Amino acid sequence: MNDRAFSVVNHPLVRLEAKEKITGCAVYTGDIELPGMVYAAVIRSPYARASVTKIDISAAEAVPGYAGALLPNDVPDILYNCSGNPPSPLLLKDEKILTTEPKCAGDRILCVAAETPEACREVCGKVIVEYAPKKAFFTIADALKEDAEPLQPHLSVDNVVWKREVKEGNTDDGFERSDVVIEGCFHIPPMQHTAIEPTACVCDFSDRNELTVWSNSQTIFQERRILSELVGISENKIRVIKPAVGGGFGARQQLHSQPVAALLSRKLGRPVKIVNDREEELTSTVVRHGAVADVRLGSTKDGMMISFYADYKLNTGPYTTHGPTVLCAGARKFQYAVPNYFFDGKCVLTDNVTAGAFRGYGNMQLAFAREVMIDRLAIKLNVDPVELRLKNHVTVGGHFPGSDLTVTSCEIAECARLCLEKRREIDAAEGVTDDGEVKQAWGVSFACHGSGPSSREGLSSATVNINSDGSAELFVGSADIGQGSETMLSQIAAETLGIPLEDVAITAADTMITPYDTGTFGSSQTFICGTAVRRACIDVYETLKKLLESITDDMVSLRDKVFYVGKEKLDFRAAVRRVMFHQRGGVIIGRGVYKADACPNPFSVCMVKAEYHKNINAIRLLHLIEAVDVGTPINPLTVEGQIEGGAAQGVGYTMTEQIEINNIAKKPLSTDLLHYKIPLASDLPRIHALIAEGYEPTGPFGAKSVGELSTVPVAPAIVNAVSRASGREINKLPLCEEFLILPNIVE
C-alpha cells in the first residue's frame, strides 16, 4: 500500500517565485546591467547559403557611441557543437563561432557593439557585408538528391549525417502474418519555441582571465564546458549564472550568442550584452526538427498489432546540434507491445532553420504518425480506438520494443477511464452535433515520454546545509526555466526532512556555488534531481545521527524522524541544536547524487472534441481532455499547469504554426508573430487537466515526470478528431493549410 499521507508533497502549492514574477520584480537576463557594459548585436547572413566576399565596418566605426567589433578572423577557427548535452560521439562538431560561409539565413558573420542600444542599431545599419549567394535546399527530398552538395563534407559524403536502426523481431515476417496492413506517409513541420523572453546573455571577460556569464540557459554546466574549450581557459575560471527565465522548452539547451559575447568582451575589456530581437528569435535560434515518416502497421483481424515499420527522416538544418540524439530518443518511445518493430532513422542536413532540442524531444513526430495510423486501423477494423490501444499497450513488467528497460509503473487504463468519464459528462451536457452542416467528433491518442534522458546519462547532485534552528539551505545545479522545479525540489526536501516548506531556502543554477547537474532537459528534474535532493536530505539524517553518537556515550537510534538518545527523545530541531552547539559537535551537511540507471515512462491519454463546418470547410476545437500518469504528483497545481501549457503548445503545433520559406528570396518568411501564429486564448479549446492516481516505485515519493509528456498526444488527438468529423485522412500539419480555423466560443 502506498502511503499518500504526505505533509508537503502531493499538495497544490503556489510556486515560490510567483510573487516576484507577477509583481515584475524577477530579474531576467535582459534586466542585468553592469558598469562599463556595452550593447552588442550579431550581423547575420540574409542568405540561406553564400560566401562572404567583403566586410566593411568603416562607416560603422564613425557612428557616435561605436565601441568595437568582433570579426571572423578574431575568433578561434575551430568547429564545435552547440548542444548542451554531455560529451558524446553523437555530438558532431560542425559549427563556427563566426563564419564567412553561411549555411542558413541567420548564420553569424560578425558582431558589433556600442554604448547604447540605439547606437548599436545605428551601427548595425552601417555595416557592409557582401555575399556571393549559392544554391540552397530546404527540404529533405532536395537534400537527398544525387546532385545535392553535402553541407558538412567532413562529416558525410552526402547529407545523411547520422543513421539509427532499432529492431526487435522480424517486421517482414510480421507483415506476412498480418490480416490487415496499412501504410501512411506523414510530413511534420518544424516549430519555433516562441518563448516570451528572447534569448539573451551578458558576458564579463573584461579582465581577460575570468569569465562570468549570465544567460537564460537550461544547461549551465554544459555551457561552461563548451565555453572553456572555445575561449581557452579552465572551467574553474568560468562562472555561469542563470537568472529568472521566461520559458525554455529546449531552445536554451544549446549555446547561441555566448561565445561571441565572451570573445568580444575579452577583446574590448568590457562586459557585453546581447539580446535577440523577435526576428532573430524566430529565424536564428533553433526549431523542432521537421520530419517525414513513412510507416506501416500490421495487425490481426481481432486487433492485435504484430508489426510496425518506420522510415523516419529528420530535417536538422545545416548543423547537427541535437539531431543524432533526437533521432535516437525517438527510436525507443513506442509504447505498444508489438513483437516485430523496425525503426529506420536518418538525420538529414539542409539549409533550413537549424533544428535543436524541443519539448517532446524525438517523440512528437513519430508519435503523431503512429497514433494517426492506429486510429485508421481502428476505423478499418470497426473497433473502439481506446480499446484497441489498451489491448496492445505495454504493461508493468513488460518493455517497449527495442528497449531493455522494464516498465515499472503504468496507469494508462486509469488515464483512459478518467478521459472517458469527462467525455461522457461533456456530451451529456452538450450532445454531439451532426446536422448536415456541422459535424462534431471525438479523437483520441495515447502518449508516453521519459523521466530523464533516454540515453540514461542524466546526472544530478544536491547539497543541504542545516542551520542551527533546523531550517535548511538547498543547493542544486538544475535550472528552473519556468516549470516550477525549484518549488518542487524544495517540497521534496521539506518532506524528507520533516520540516515546513518555508524552512527550505533554495539556491539553484550557479556554477560557482551549486553542485553539478547535467541540465534541465529530458523531463529530468522531478525524477533525477528530485532523487538527488531526497538522497541529500536522507544523508542529513545519517550525518546527524553520527554526530549525535560522537558527542554521547548513550545508544542513538532513529525512527520516524525522531532520535532516541538513551531514554531521551529529540526531534529534528532539537537534535540539530544539540549537535551544533555542543563543544564536540559539528556542521550538518547532506550530499546526494543520482545517476539515472532508468528513466521510468509517464503516460497520458488525450481526447479532443472538434467540429467540421462543411459549407465553409472550417474546423473548431471545442474540448481537450488530457489525463496523465505521473506517479505521485509532487505539486498537483504545477502538474495541471504543465498539462494546460503543453496542450496550448500542441494546439499551435497542430493548427497554425508554420515556418514559411520565401521561394524567391530563399529564406524564412515567418520573421515576426504576425506571420508565425501561436495560439491566443480565443484559439484554445476548453482544457480539462486530469491526474491519474499512480506510484512509481523508483521515483522520489513515487513521482515521474510530466513536462514534455503533456505536449506529445495533442496533435494526433486533434487530427483524429478532425478526420472523423470531416471524413478526410490527414497526413500533414499544420491544419490551417487545409482548413479554415475558427476561434473557440468563450461564453
C-alpha positions in Angstrom: 0.0 0.0 0.0 1.4 3.4 -1.0 1.5 5.9 1.8 0.0 9.1 0.4 -0.3 10.9 3.7 2.3 13.5 2.8 2.8 16.8 4.6 4.3 18.8 1.8 4.5 16.6 -1.3 1.3 15.9 -3.3 -0.2 19.3 -2.1 -1.2 22.0 -4.6 1.1 24.8 -3.6 1.8 28.2 -5.2 5.2 28.4 -6.7 7.9 30.0 -4.6 8.8 32.7 -7.3 5.2 33.5 -8.2 5.1 36.8 -6.3 8.4 38.0 -7.8 7.1 37.3 -11.3 3.6 38.7 -11.1 4.9 41.9 -9.4 7.6 42.4 -12.0 10.4 42.1 -9.5 12.0 39.0 -11.1 15.4 39.7 -12.7 15.8 38.3 -16.2 19.0 38.3 -18.2 17.8 41.3 -20.2 17.5 43.3 -16.9 21.1 42.9 -15.9 23.3 46.0 -16.2 27.0 46.1 -15.4 29.4 49.1 -15.0 31.0 49.8 -18.4 28.8 47.4 -20.2 28.3 47.7 -24.0 25.3 46.6 -26.1 26.1 44.2 -28.9 24.3 42.7 -31.9 25.1 40.0 -34.3 25.2 40.7 -38.1 23.7 37.7 -39.7 23.5 36.3 -43.2 20.4 37.2 -45.2 21.1 34.2 -47.4 20.5 30.5 -46.8 23.8 29.7 -48.3 26.5 32.0 -49.5 30.2 33.1 -49.3 31.1 36.4 -47.7 33.2 38.4 -50.2 33.6 41.6 -48.3 33.2 43.0 -44.8 33.4 46.8 -44.4 32.9 48.4 -41.0 34.5 51.8 -41.7 31.1 53.6 -41.8 30.0 51.8 -38.6 33.2 52.9 -36.8 32.2 56.5 -37.4 28.9 56.2 -35.6 28.9 58.1 -32.3 29.0 55.5 -29.5 30.6 52.8 -31.6 32.6 50.5 -29.2 34.1 47.8 -31.3 33.5 44.7 -33.4 34.3 41.0 -33.5 35.2 39.7 -37.0 35.6 36.2 -38.2 39.4 36.5 -38.1 39.1 37.5 -34.4 37.7 34.1 -33.2 39.3 30.7 -33.0 39.0 28.8 -36.3 37.6 25.6 -34.7 34.4 23.6 -35.0 32.1 22.9 -32.1 28.6 21.5 -31.4 26.4 24.0 -29.5 24.3 21.2 -28.0 24.0 21.4 -24.2 24.3 17.7 -23.8 27.2 15.8 -22.0 30.1 14.8 -24.3 29.1 12.1 -26.7 30.0 10.6 -30.1 26.6 11.8 -31.2 27.6 15.5 -30.8 29.2 16.1 -34.2 31.3 19.3 -34.4 30.4 21.3 -37.5 29.6 24.9 -36.4 31.8 28.0 -36.2 31.6 30.9 -33.8 31.5 33.3 -36.8 31.5 32.2 -40.4 32.3 33.5 -43.9 30.5 30.5 -45.4 26.9 30.8 -44.0 24.7 27.7 -44.4 21.4 29.1 -43.3 19.7 32.5 -43.1 20.7 34.0 -39.8 24.2 32.5 -39.6 26.6 34.6 -37.5 29.0 36.7 -39.6 30.3 39.4 -37.2 29.3 41.2 -34.0 29.3 44.9 -33.3 29.0 46.8 -30.0 28.0 50.3 -29.0 27.5 52.4 -25.8 23.7 52.3 -26.1 21.1 50.0 -27.7 20.1 52.9 -30.0 23.7 53.4 -31.1 24.1 49.7 -31.6 21.1 49.6 -34.0 22.6 52.5 -36.0 26.0 50.8 -36.1 24.3 47.6 -37.5 22.8 49.7 -40.3 26.2 51.0 -41.3 28.0 47.6 -41.6 28.5 46.5 -45.2 28.7 42.8 -45.9 28.8 41.5 -49.5 27.9 37.9 -50.4 28.1 35.5 -53.3 24.8 33.6 -52.9 24.8 29.8 -53.6 22.1 27.3 -54.4 20.2 26.3 -51.2 17.8 23.5 -50.4 15.3 23.4 -47.6 13.5 20.0 -47.8 14.7 16.5 -47.0 13.8 15.4 -50.5 16.0 18.0 -52.1 18.9 17.3 -49.7 18.8 13.6 -50.7 19.0 14.2 -54.4 22.2 12.9 -56.1 23.3 16.4 -57.2 22.8 18.0 -53.7 26.1 19.3 -52.5 27.0 17.9 -49.0 26.7 20.6 -46.4 29.2 19.1 -44.0 31.6 17.1 -46.2 34.0 16.5 -43.3 31.1 14.5 -41.6 29.4 12.8 -44.5 29.8 12.3 -48.3 26.1 13.1 -48.6 23.6 15.0 -46.5 22.6 12.0 -44.3 24.7 12.9 -41.3 23.6 10.1 -38.9 21.6 6.9 -39.1 19.9 4.9 -36.4 18.3 1.5 -36.6 16.4 -0.2 -33.8 15.0 -3.6 -34.4 13.0 -6.3 -32.5 11.7 -9.4 -34.1 11.2 -9.6 -37.9 8.9 -7.0 -39.4 8.8 -8.7 -42.8 7.5 -11.9 -41.2 5.1 -9.9 -39.1 3.6 -8.2 -42.1 3.2 -11.5 -43.9 1.3 -12.9 -40.9 -0.9 -9.8 -40.6 -4.5 -9.8 -41.7 -4.5 -6.1 -42.1 -1.6 -3.9 -43.2 -2.0 -0.1 -43.5 0.5 2.5 -44.7 0.9 6.2 -44.5 3.4 9.0 -45.2 3.4 11.9 -42.8 5.0 15.3 -43.1 5.6 17.0 -39.8 6.8 20.6 -39.9 9.4 22.4 -37.8 8.1 24.5 -35.0 9.5 27.5 -33.2 9.7 27.6 -29.4 8.4 31.3 -29.2 9.2 31.7 -25.5 8.1 35.2 -24.4 11.6 36.1 -23.2 14.1 36.3 -26.0 17.4 34.6 -26.0 20.0 36.7 -24.2 23.3 36.7 -22.4 25.7 39.1 -20.6 29.3 38.2 -20.6 32.0 39.8 -18.5 35.5 38.8 -19.6 36.9 42.3 -19.1 39.9 41.2 -17.0 40.7 38.6 -19.7 41.4 36.0 -17.1 38.0 35.0 -15.7 34.7 34.9 -17.5 31.3 35.4 -15.9 28.2 34.7 -17.9 24.5 35.4 -17.2 22.3 33.6 -19.6 18.8 32.1 -19.9 20.3 28.7 -20.1 18.9 25.2 -19.4 22.3 23.6 -19.2 24.8 25.9 -17.3 27.4 23.3 -16.7 27.5 22.2 -20.3 27.6 25.8 -21.3 30.7 26.3 -19.1 32.3 23.2 -20.6 31.9 24.3 -24.2 32.9 27.9 -23.4 36.1 26.6 -21.7 37.0 24.8 -25.0 36.2 27.8 -27.2 37.9 30.6 -25.2 40.8 28.5 -23.9 40.5 28.8 -20.1 39.8 26.2 -17.5 36.3 25.6 -16.2 37.1 26.9 -12.7 37.7 30.4 -14.3 34.2 30.4 -15.8 31.1 31.2 -13.8 27.7 30.7 -15.5 24.6 32.1 -13.7 21.0 31.6 -14.6 18.7 34.5 -13.8 14.9 34.1 -14.0 13.9 32.5 -17.3 10.8 33.3 -19.3 10.4 30.0 -21.0 12.9 27.5 -22.4 11.2 24.4 -24.0 14.6 23.2 -25.1 15.6 26.3 -27.1 18.2 27.2 -24.3 19.7 23.7 -24.3 22.3 24.9 -26.7 24.7 27.9 -26.9 23.6 30.9 -29.0 25.5 34.2 -28.6 27.5 33.3 -25.5 30.8 32.5 -27.4 30.5 35.7 -29.4 29.7 37.9 -26.4 32.5 36.3 -24.4 35.2 36.9 -27.0 34.0 40.4 -27.7 34.2 41.2 -24.0 37.7 39.9 -23.9 38.7 42.0 -26.9 37.1 45.2 -25.6 37.9 44.7 -21.9 34.3 45.5 -21.1 31.1 43.5 -20.3 28.9 42.7 -23.3 25.1 42.2 -23.5 23.4 40.6 -26.5 19.6 40.2 -26.6 17.9 38.8 -29.6 15.1 40.7 -31.3 12.0 38.7 -32.3 13.1 38.2 -35.9 16.4 36.7 -34.7 14.4 34.6 -32.2 12.3 33.1 -35.0 14.9 32.6 -37.6 18.3 32.4 -35.9 17.9 30.2 -32.8 16.6 26.6 -33.2 13.3 24.9 -34.1 11.8 21.5 -33.6 13.0 19.0 -36.2 10.7 18.7 -39.2 10.3 15.1 -40.3 9.0 12.8 -42.9 7.7 9.4 -41.6 6.7 6.5 -43.9 5.1 4.0 -41.6 3.5 0.6 -42.0 1.3 -1.1 -39.3 0.1 -4.7 -39.4 -2.4 -6.4 -37.2 -4.6 -9.5 -36.9 -8.3 -9.2 -37.7 -9.1 -9.1 -34.0 -6.8 -6.0 -33.4 -3.5 -7.4 -32.2 -0.8 -5.2 -33.6 2.1 -7.5 -34.7 4.4 -5.5 -36.9 5.4 -1.8 -37.2 8.0 -0.2 -39.5 9.0 3.4 -39.7 11.3 5.0 -42.3 11.9 8.2 -40.4 13.9 11.2 -41.6 14.7 14.3 -39.6 15.4 17.8 -41.1 18.2 19.0 -38.8 19.1 22.2 -40.8 22.7 22.8 -41.7 24.2 21.9 -38.3 23.7 18.7 -36.5 23.3 20.2 -33.0 21.0 17.6 -31.3 20.0 15.8 -34.5 21.5 12.4 -33.7 20.4 12.4 -30.1 16.8 13.4 -31.1 16.8 10.6 -33.6 18.0 8.1 -31.1 15.5 9.3 -28.5 12.6 8.9 -30.9 13.5 5.3 -31.6 12.5 3.9 -28.2 9.2 5.6 -27.3 6.9 3.1 -29.0 4.6 2.2 -26.1 2.7 -0.8 -27.6 3.8 -4.4 -27.2 4.4 -5.0 -30.9 6.6 -8.1 -31.3 8.1 -7.0 -34.6 9.5 -3.5 -34.7 11.9 -1.7 -37.1 12.9 1.9 -36.7 15.0 3.1 -39.7 16.0 6.6 -38.9 18.2 9.2 -40.7 19.3 12.7 -39.8 19.4 14.9 -42.9 21.2 18.2 -43.4 19.5 21.1 -45.2 19.8 24.9 -45.4 16.5 25.2 -43.5 16.4 26.8 -40.0 18.8 25.0 -37.6 16.9 22.4 -35.5 17.7 21.5 -31.9 16.1 20.4 -28.6 12.4 21.0 -28.2 9.8 19.8 -25.7 8.9 16.2 -26.6 12.5 15.5 -27.8 12.4 12.9 -30.6 8.9 11.8 -29.6 6.5 14.3 -31.1 7.0 13.4 -34.8 6.8 9.7 -34.7 4.1 9.6 -32.0 1.9 11.8 -34.4 2.3 9.3 -37.3 1.8 6.3 -35.0 -1.3 7.5 -33.3 -3.0 8.6 -36.5 -2.2 5.2 -38.0 -3.7 3.4 -35.0 -6.8 5.4 -35.4 -7.1 4.4 -39.0 -6.6 0.8 -38.0 -9.5 1.1 -35.5 -11.7 2.5 -38.3 -10.7 -0.3 -40.7 -11.4 -2.9 -38.1 -14.5 -1.1 -36.8 -13.3 -1.3 -33.2 -13.2 1.3 -30.4 -10.0 3.3 -30.7 -9.4 3.4 -26.9 -10.0 -0.4 -26.5 -7.7 -1.1 -29.5 -4.9 0.9 -27.8 -5.4 -0.6 -24.4 -5.4 -4.1 -25.8 -1.9 -3.6 -27.3 -0.4 -1.3 -24.7 2.7 -2.3 -22.6 2.0 -3.3 -19.0 4.1 -3.4 -15.8 6.9 -5.9 -16.2 6.9 -5.6 -20.0 9.2 -3.4 -22.2 9.0 -1.1 -25.1 10.1 -2.6 -28.5 13.8 -2.1 -28.9 14.3 -1.1 -25.3 15.9 -3.0 -22.4 14.1 -1.1 -19.7 11.3 -2.8 -17.8 8.1 -0.8 -17.3 7.8 -0.3 -13.5 4.5 1.6 -13.4 1.7 2.3 -15.8 -1.8 3.7 -15.2 -2.8 4.2 -18.8 -6.1 2.4 -18.2 -6.9 4.8 -15.4 -6.0 7.7 -17.7 -8.4 6.4 -20.3 -11.1 5.9 -17.7 -10.8 9.5 -16.5 -10.9 10.9 -20.0 -13.9 8.8 -20.9 -15.7 9.9 -17.8 -15.1 13.5 -18.6 -16.1 13.0 -22.2 -19.4 11.4 -21.2 -20.0 14.4 -18.8 -19.4 16.9 -21.7 -21.6 15.0 -24.2 -24.4 14.7 -21.6 -24.4 18.5 -21.2 -23.8 19.5 -24.9 -24.6 16.5 -27.1 -22.7 15.6 -30.3 -23.9 17.6 -33.3 -24.3 16.1 -36.8 -26.9 18.1 -38.6 -25.7 18.1 -42.2 -23.9 21.4 -41.9 -21.8 20.8 -38.7 -20.4 17.5 -37.6 -18.7 17.0 -34.3 -16.4 14.1 -33.4 -14.0 13.0 -30.7 -10.4 12.0 -31.4 -8.1 10.1 -29.0 -4.4 9.5 -28.7 -2.1 7.9 -26.2 1.4 9.1 -25.3 4.5 8.4 -23.2 7.8 10.1 -22.6 10.7 9.6 -20.2 11.7 10.9 -16.7 15.2 11.7 -17.8 17.3 11.4 -21.0 16.6 8.2 -22.9 20.4 7.7 -23.0 20.3 7.4 -19.2 23.1 10.0 -19.0 21.2 12.2 -16.6 23.2 13.2 -13.5 22.1 15.5 -10.7 23.6 16.3 -7.3 22.4 18.3 -4.3 23.7 19.6 -1.0 21.8 20.6 2.0 23.1 22.8 4.8 21.3 22.7 8.1 21.1 25.9 10.2 21.1 25.9 13.9 17.3 26.4 14.1 16.7 23.4 11.9 15.9 25.3 8.7 17.7 24.2 5.5 19.6 25.7 2.6 19.2 23.5 -0.5 21.7 23.9 -3.4 21.0 22.3 -6.8 22.6 22.8 -10.2 19.3 22.3 -12.1 17.8 25.2 -13.9 14.2 26.3 -13.3 13.1 27.6 -16.7 9.5 28.4 -15.7 8.3 24.9 -15.0 8.4 25.3 -11.2 11.2 22.9 -10.4 12.7 25.0 -7.6 9.3 24.7 -5.8 9.1 21.0 -6.4 12.6 20.3 -5.3 12.0 22.3 -2.1 8.9 20.3 -1.4 10.9 17.1 -1.7 13.5 18.4 0.7 10.9 19.6 3.2 9.0 16.3 3.0 12.2 14.3 3.5 13.5 16.4 6.3 10.1 16.7 8.0 10.1 20.5 8.1 7.7 23.1 6.7 8.3 24.3 3.1 9.0 27.8 4.4 12.0 26.4 6.2 13.7 25.5 3.0 15.7 28.1 1.1 16.9 27.1 -2.4 19.8 28.3 -4.5 20.0 26.9 -8.0 21.9 27.1 -11.2 25.2 28.9 -10.5 28.3 27.0 -11.5 30.4 28.7 -8.8 28.2 27.7 -5.8 25.8 24.9 -6.8 26.8 21.3 -7.4 26.9 19.7 -10.9 23.7 18.9 -12.9 23.6 17.6 -16.4 21.0 20.1 -17.3 17.3 20.8 -17.5 16.2 18.6 -20.3 14.7 15.2 -20.8 12.0 15.9 -18.2 14.6 15.0 -15.6 14.0 17.5 -12.8 11.4 15.6 -10.8 12.9 12.2 -11.1 16.6 12.6 -11.4 17.3 15.9 -9.5 14.4 15.1 -7.1 16.1 11.8 -6.2 19.4 13.6 -5.6 17.7 16.0 -3.3 15.9 13.2 -1.4 19.3 11.4 -1.0 20.9 14.6 0.2 18.2 15.0 2.9 18.5 11.4 3.9 22.2 11.9 4.3 21.4 14.8 6.6 19.7 12.4 9.0 22.6 9.9 8.7 25.1 12.7 9.3 23.1 14.0 12.3 22.9 10.5 13.8 26.7 10.0 13.5 27.3 13.4 15.1 25.0 12.6 18.0 26.8 9.3 18.5 30.1 11.2 18.6 29.0 13.5 21.5 27.3 10.9 23.7 28.0 7.6 25.3 24.4 6.5 25.0 22.9 4.5 22.3 21.5 6.6 19.4 18.7 5.3 17.2 16.4 6.9 14.6 12.8 6.1 14.0 10.3 8.1 12.0 12.5 11.2 12.1 12.9 11.1 15.9 16.2 10.5 17.5 16.4 8.4 20.6 19.5 9.2 22.7 19.4 6.8 25.6 16.0 7.4 27.1 15.7 10.9 25.7 13.7 11.7 22.5 14.9 14.5 20.2 13.0 15.8 17.2 14.9 17.1 14.2 15.3 20.7 15.5 16.4 19.6 19.0 18.9 17.2 17.6 20.4 19.9 15.4 20.8 22.3 18.2 22.3 19.6 20.4 25.0 18.8 17.8 25.8 22.3 16.6 26.2 23.9 20.0 28.0 21.0 21.7 31.7 21.6 22.2 32.5 18.4 20.3 29.7 18.9 17.7 29.9 19.7 14.0 28.2 21.1 11.0 25.4 19.2 9.3 25.7 19.0 5.6 23.9 16.4 3.4 25.1 15.3 0.0 23.1 13.4 -2.7 24.0 12.3 -6.2 21.8 10.4 -8.6 22.9 9.0 -12.0 19.9 7.7 -13.8 20.0 3.9 -14.4 16.4 4.0 -15.5 14.0 6.8 -16.6 10.5 5.5 -16.0 7.9 6.4 -18.5 5.0 8.6 -17.6 1.9 8.0 -19.7 -1.1 10.1 -20.9 -4.3 9.9 -22.8 -5.7 12.9 -24.7 -9.2 13.3 -26.1 -10.3 16.2 -28.3 -13.8 17.2 -29.4 -13.7 19.0 -32.8 -16.3 20.2 -35.2 -16.3 20.5 -39.0 -18.3 23.1 -40.9 -19.0 21.5 -44.3 -20.1 24.6 -46.2 -17.1 26.7 -45.4 -14.5 23.9 -44.9 -13.7 25.1 -41.4 -12.8 23.4 -38.1 -13.2 24.4 -34.5 -11.7 22.8 -31.4 -14.3 22.6 -28.5 -12.8 20.5 -25.7 -9.4 19.0 -24.9 -9.1 16.4 -22.1 -5.8 15.1 -21.0 -5.2 12.7 -18.2 -1.6 11.9 -17.1 0.0 9.1 -15.2 2.9 10.9 -13.4 3.1 8.7 -10.4 2.8 10.9 -7.3 2.3 14.5 -8.4 4.8 16.4 -6.3 2.7 19.6 -6.8 -0.6 18.9 -8.4 -1.1 22.6 -9.2 2.1 22.6 -11.2 1.2 19.3 -13.0 -2.1 20.9 -14.1 -0.3 23.9 -15.3 2.1 21.7 -17.3 -0.9 19.9 -18.9 -2.5 23.2 -19.8 0.7 24.7 -21.2 1.6 21.6 -23.1 -1.9 21.4 -24.6 -1.7 25.0 -25.7 1.7 24.4 -27.4 0.3 21.3 -29.0 -2.7 23.2 -30.4 -0.4 25.8 -32.0 1.8 23.0 -33.5 -1.3 21.3 -35.0 -3.4 24.2 -36.1 -1.5 27.3 -37.2 2.3 27.4 -36.6 4.5 27.1 -39.6 7.8 28.5 -40.8 7.1 29.6 -44.3 10.0 29.8 -46.8 10.1 32.6 -49.4 10.9 30.7 -52.6 12.2 33.8 -54.3 14.5 35.1 -51.5 15.2 31.5 -50.4 14.9 32.2 -46.7 12.3 32.1 -43.9 9.4 34.4 -44.3 8.0 33.9 -40.8 10.0 36.6 -39.1 7.5 38.0 -36.6 4.5 37.0 -34.6 2.1 38.3 -37.2 3.3 35.7 -39.7 4.2 33.0 -37.2 0.9 32.4 -35.5 1.0 31.0 -32.0 -2.5 30.4 -30.4 -4.2 33.1 -28.4 -6.6 32.3 -25.6 -9.5 32.5 -28.0 -7.9 29.8 -30.2 -7.8 27.2 -27.4 -10.4 24.7 -26.7 -11.6 24.2 -23.1 -8.8 22.3 -21.5 -9.6 19.7 -18.8 -6.4 18.6 -16.9 -6.7 15.3 -15.0 -4.2 13.4 -12.9 -4.5 9.6 -12.5 -3.6 8.1 -9.2 -0.3 6.2 -9.6 3.0 5.4 -7.9 6.4 4.9 -9.4 8.5 2.7 -7.1 11.8 4.1 -8.3 10.9 7.8 -8.1 11.1 10.3 -5.2 7.9 9.7 -3.2 6.6 7.8 -6.2 7.0 10.6 -8.8 7.6 10.6 -12.5 7.8 13.4 -15.0 5.1 15.5 -16.8 6.8 18.5 -18.5 7.3 17.1 -22.0 4.7 14.3 -21.8 1.8 16.8 -21.9 2.5 18.0 -25.4 3.0 14.7 -27.1 -0.6 13.4 -27.6 -2.2 16.7 -28.6 -1.5 16.8 -32.3 -2.7 13.3 -33.1 -5.8 13.6 -30.9 -6.8 16.8 -32.8 -6.1 15.3 -36.2 -8.0 12.1 -35.3 -11.0 14.2 -34.2 -10.9 16.4 -37.3 -10.5 13.3 -39.5 -13.6 11.7 -38.0 -15.6 14.9 -38.3 -14.5 15.8 -41.8 -14.1 12.3 -43.2 -10.7 13.1 -44.6 -7.3 11.4 -44.0 -4.8 14.0 -42.8 -1.1 13.4 -43.3 0.4 16.9 -42.8 0.5 19.7 -40.3 -0.5 22.5 -39.7 -4.2 22.1 -40.4 -4.6 25.7 -41.4 -3.2 24.7 -44.8 -6.3 22.6 -45.5 -9.0 24.1 -43.3 -10.2 27.5 -42.2 -9.6 27.7 -38.4 -12.4 29.1 -36.3 -11.8 30.5 -32.9 -13.3 28.9 -29.9 -16.5 30.2 -28.5 -16.0 31.5 -25.0 -19.2 32.0 -23.0 
